[in-house]
Amino acid sequence: MSLPPSLAAQPSRSRGRFHAESDGGPRGPRDIFQRDRDRIIHSVAFRRLRHKTQVFVAPDGDHYRVRLTHSLEVAQIGRTIARALGLNEDLTETLCLAHDLGHPPFGHAGEDALQEAMADAGGFDHNAHTIRIVTKLETPYVGFDGLNLSWEALEGLAKHNGPVRSPPWALAESNAEFDLELSTWPSLEAQVAAIADDIAYDNHDIDDGLRAGLIDFDRLARVPLVHKHWLAIRERTGELPPDKMQRALVRDMIGTMVGDVIAEVARRVAESGVESIDDVRSAGRPLAGFSSALAEQERELKRFLYANLYNATKLVAVKDEAQRVVTQLARTYRAEPMLLPPEWQGDGGEVEQVRRIGDFIAGMTDRFAIAQHEQWVGAVELPDHF
């Protein structure tokens, strides 16, 4: 089911990097997209993802997902889809691995608190902050800030969820330097990365929710998409212990979703008549996604997860405390900027100072944010389990 080669990103036809780089030194046999991927993997921001919330705040269970393991799982799914479609696997993997770099501590709860704390300085958006990290805040090279990723990698990170009509300040700043054509759709590799993210968190959040005892399996099994797979597994294997059924269910649902996306991308590409990457960008709609039937079933699954996992009473209480931590840290640093490490203090006006504080807090892991709050503000009351 491979697509025409003209629809895949080609390293030899990349628009290049913002900062010209010498070919000197031991670069090894890697093309521009392979080097992009390796720069993400070796970045400090990527390593910090191992202590950042996916669903559970600072989880004490070794088996729960965190942002790092989630990103790796997204990359595996994304690369599988890209290979089947004949897209560029390295660019797809780069985007999957980097898509969550901009998340602050405590996941979406932390993002909401940081957005409010920075409202008078343009607010905070984790996707825009990912661009800020890879273009400014990571500084491993001599002569320029950022990772100097390819245009295609930056474009995919900026708009993997579609065109950006009103970019947040951090994205607007970066785009002013290196035009990412924010009003167009991104490459198919970026679109695949976005749907791989959906597939990963739908299924792995089910796995973690069941493991934590927050999701009741009998109620989950009544969700139509789950029920269909549950029946098929029972017919194929007979009765299974709960843990075996749980894993079989997640495997089969991922397989079904991946197969559906591959078929749907091929169908949309044929229907749209696109013949080049530029055609993909000007198609006016996404070309990667679920079929209409599976999309409706997936929306119903999401409704179940919001009602029974993301908004579960136990997790809401934890999120409230997590938001208090981020809010209090922002207030404390704004009132006493000398509490910031010297390299984060700097000069400039009030807006610049607030944005530096936002950068500092956004880079924190869950446990470092807790430690900073306990040092400068006071005790943090998070339950042991989540």
C-alpha positions, 0 to 999 in steps of 0.5 A: 500500500505504498504511496508514490515516492513523490509524496515522501520527504526526500533528504536530498530535497530538504529546504535545509537548516536556518544556520549553515553548517560545515560538513567538516568533522566526523559526521558519519553516514547520516542524512539530514533527517537522521541527524535531526532524529539524533539531535532530539535523542541526545538533547537535554529536553528529551532526557527530562521527559523521563520525569514528566507526567503523562497521565499520573503525576510523579508516578511511584509505579515503575510500570506507568507511562511518562512522557519519555516512554509515551514518545518512544511508543508514538515513534514506534507506531509512527515509523510502522505507518510511515514504512507501510506507506513509503514515507520518510521513516527518519523524519516521522520518527524525529517528529514523534520523538520531539512532539512533547518536548515542550510540555511543562511539569504535570502535563496538561494541568501544569500547562493550564497553570503556566498559561494563566501565570504568563497571560500578561506576557503572551501565555504559554502553549506547549507546542509553541514551546517545543519550537522554542526549545529546539530553536533557542533553549537547547544550546549544544553547538558553537555559534548559534542557539538551538538544535538547528533542525531541518525546515521539514522537522520544524514545520512538522513540529509547528503544525503537525495538528494542522495549519496555525492561523494565530500562532502563539508568541513563541511560534510567531517569533521563530516563524519570523526568522524561518518561515514555516508556512504556517497557513498550510498543511504539513507533510504526510510524515507530520500528519502520520506523527499526529495520528500515531500520538492519538493511537498511542495515548488512547491505548496506553492510557487504557493500559495504565488506567486499568493497571491503576484501578481507575478504569473498571474493565467491565465498563470499558468492555461495553465501549463499542470499539473495545467490545468488538476486540474483547469478543474477538479475543475471547473467540480466538483464545478463550477466557484469559486472566485479566492481565493477559486480556488487558495486554491482548486488547491493547495490542489488537486495538493498536493493530486495528487503528494502524491498519485503518490509518494506512488504508485511509491515507491511501484512500484520501491520497487517491481521492485528492489526486495529490502528486507532490509534497506541495500538493499535500500542503495545499490540499486544504484538509488532512490526508492522514487520519482514521476512517469515518467509522473508526473516527466515530468509535475513537471519539466514543472511546475518548469520551469514556476516558475523559469521564472515567480516567482523566477526570477521575476524582482521584486524579482531579485532586492531584491535578489541583495540587499540581496546578497550585505548585506551578502557580505558586512557583511562578508567583514566587519567581516573579516577586523574587527573581533573584531566587532563579539560578543566575543563568535564568535571571538576565536583563530586559523588561517585565515581559522578557522576565516573565517569559524567562520564568516560564522557560525555567518552569516549563523545563522542570520535571515533576519532581524538580518542580516539587523540590523547588516548591518545597524549598521556596514556597512550602510543602506539597501535598501529593498522594503517594500513589499518583 
